[in-house]
């Protein structure tokens, strides 16, 4: 048991800097900018996807200027809490039970990109309701295709969209939760 505990602590200590870097961001001129992962920690295709995401503007977005003090009990916690999305959109977790890992990663990535766009729309509108927590599915799909063009390893598809989505969702949550404060 002692060896298992020591191994767990060692692994956590070794991975902590990499995890911390993946969640780092800076705010400049009212925009949050995700810090790209160090190129030396990724292969050329992961770097290609990351560079494309940066060029496409997915690594920066407007930061909410104030907390909206939304109806905490009734506000949507995530994009999938809202109705009215196109039929092709499904939340990322719906793809996790698929036996086809390639199709699962493609679906998850498209969902993350769609959700990134939806959170961005809600932040821009300063609205914590389902009215603005939507996006254009066609643009999300074409963005996904542009990000992964020429990358055959589908296991790389989800990492960058996941980081983008989690980063912007954090700002959405801060904007819409009266118990949190804006950075």
N, C-alpha and C positions, 0 to 999 in steps of 0.2 A: 504494500500500500504506500509505503514511504517513497519507493522508487516511482510509482505512478504520479504521486503528488509533485515530486521534484521534476519529473519529465514535463508535466503540465505547466508548471511555473516557468521552466526554461523555454518551452515553446511559446508561451504567452509573452515572455520578455523579448524573444527574438522577433516575433511578428508585430509587436506593439508599434514600433516606429513606422513600419510599412502601412499598417492600418491607420495610424494617425495622419500620415501624409495623404492617404487617399481621401480623407475627410477635410483637409485644409482648404481654406478659401480666404480671400481678402476682399475688402470692400473699398472701391475707388470710385469717386464721382457718382455715388448712388447706385452702383452696380456691384453685385457679388461676382467674383471671378474664382472658379474652382482652380486649385493648384494642380497642374498636370502631374501624373505619376512620372517619376524619373525614368527616362528612356532606357537606362541601363538595367532596369528591373523588369523590362518587358521585351518580348520578341518583336521582330520587325512588323508583323501584322497587327499586333496590339497597339504598337506605336502609330501605325497607319490609321487605324480606327480612331485613336485618340486625337491625332492631328486633324483628321477630317471633322471630328466633332467640334474641335476648337474653331476651325475655319467656318463651320456652319453656324457658329454662335451658341452652341449648346453649353459652353463652359462659362457663360455669363448671362445675367438677367438683372432686371431692376429689383432693388431691395425695397420691401414695403417700408414706408416712412413712418407709419404708426400702426398700432394695434387697432383693429376694427371693432373689438368688443362684440363679436358676433354672438348670436344666441347659442351659447355653449352646448346646451342640451340637444339642439336640433341641427347644428351645422354639420355638413358632410365631413367626415374624417379623411376620406380619400375619394378619388375620382369615381371608383366603382360604386360608391354609395349613392350616386345620382343615376336617374333614369334618362332616357332620351339619347343615348349614344348610338352610333351606327351599329348595325348587327355584327359587323366584323370585329368590333372592339370587345375584348374580354380582359378582365384583370389578369395580371401576370400569374397569380397563383393558380388560375384555372388551367394553365398549361403544364404545371408541375407533375401531373399524374399521367401524362402522355407517355406511351411506350416508344415513340419516335423522338429521340433526343434532339435531332436536327430541327424538326418542326416545333418542338417545345422551345428551343432557344430562339428560333425565329419569332415565334408568337410572343414570348416574354419580352424580347427586345422591342418589337413594335409597340407592345403595350406600354413599356417604360417611356418610349419616345412620345407616344400619344399623351401619357400622363404628364410628362415634363411640359408639353405644350399647354395642357389644360391648367396646370398650376400656374404657369406663366400668365395665361389669360386672366385667371382669378386675381393674381397679384396686381396686374396692370389695372384691372377694373376696381381694385380695392373692395372686392365683393367676396363674402364668405358663404355664398349660397350656390346651389346647383346651377343657377342661371348662367354663370360664367365658367363653371368647372367642366368645360368641354373643349374639344379641339377638332381639327379637320383630319379625319382618318387617312384620307388620300395623301396629305402632306406627310403624315407620320410614316406611312408605308414608303413613299418615295425617299424620305430622309433616311430610313433604315437601309434601303437599297443602295443609296449613295455612300453611306458609312461603310458597308461591308463589301462593296464592289471589289472583286478580285481576291477576297479572303475566303478560302475554302474551309478553314477550320471553324466550324460553327460554335465550338466551345468558347471562342473569343467574342462572340456577338453580344453577350449580355453585360459584360463588365462595365464598359463605358456608359451605356444607357442607364444602367443601375445607379452608378455614381451621380449622373446628371439628375435623374429623377429624385434620388434621396436628398440631394443638395437643395433643389428648389422646393421640395415638399417641406423641408425644415423651415424655410422662410414662410411658406403658406401656413404651416402650423403656428408659427409665431405670430403671424398677422391675425389669425382667426381665433387664437386662444387668449382670453382675457387674463389668464394666469401667467402668461409669458410676456417677456419684454423684447422689443426689437433691439438688435445689436447696435 
